[in-house]
Amino acid sequence: MDRLVSMSVFVRAVDLGSFAAAADALSLSAPMIGKHVRFLEERLGMRLLNRTTRRQSLTDFGRAYYDRCRIVLAEADAADALAADHLTEPRGKLRVTMPVHFGRRCVAPVLMELAQRYPALELDLSLSDRFSDLAEDGYDLAIRTGELEDKAGLIARRVARQRMIVCASPSYIEKHGSPEQIEDLSRHRAVVYHRSGRLRPWVFQHEDQPPIEVMPVSRLRIDDLDAVADAASIGLGLAWLPSWLVRERLRTGTLVQLLRHEPELPYDCHALWLQTPHLPLKVRFAVDALAAALPKMMD
């Protein structure tokens, strides 16, 4: 006999309370139900059910085995669904939350291209720097930048690494000079990005050494990255920004990269989703698309 089939019959007999009820549900005879259960008992060398003419009850071992059988059968169903997914296309509503600037410039274009490729896929995108709770807010996927909080029940996959660079305008450099090493930053004014009222240090990651954290002197604090870049471009101070955000400004000379010889911090970007035995196809396609496309945008 097939072990998985017998396990399925055993679970159904327990769930329905009798061999007769399981026989009706599975279109089998009651003796055949008993045969499947006896096959398992003989294979295991343990009794699973105590049976009388009036009732049946699980043995202590039978209760533990029943719980494990349910897990095994659920995993088998998930594996079958996974195979079926590979024969179909992603469909349905995909709800994603992401940071405003990284989302608008980098994440959203990738997901929109995915939606163009698969017409049955719907997108519901939220661009916000607020950290949403995936379970409570009903999101399928969250994109996070920077360090992740250790939270149970979530799966994370790194989909990109941003390059963080120090830059300034030519007018600022002409007036105040440029820092030659990290220690010089304390003598310069900066335009600082802050989120949720928190000022974050500028971090420089030396290989095989603890990271160096610098809290620059700031005359201007802004919670919008584009506005930070705007302020730096008109000479209001140094800025520490993702290279993808200022790529065009660097190309045109509006901003100049500084401290080129110092190590850049690789600022990780992750996709997060709720832990589940079977990852929906729409989520898997989205994460794979982001992991393939985003690193090319970070150069």
Summary of the structure (lengths in Angstrom):
residues: 299
radius of gyration: 29.0
end to end distance: 57.9
largest distance: 97.2
contacts: 874
relative contact order: 0.14
helix: 43%
strand: 26%
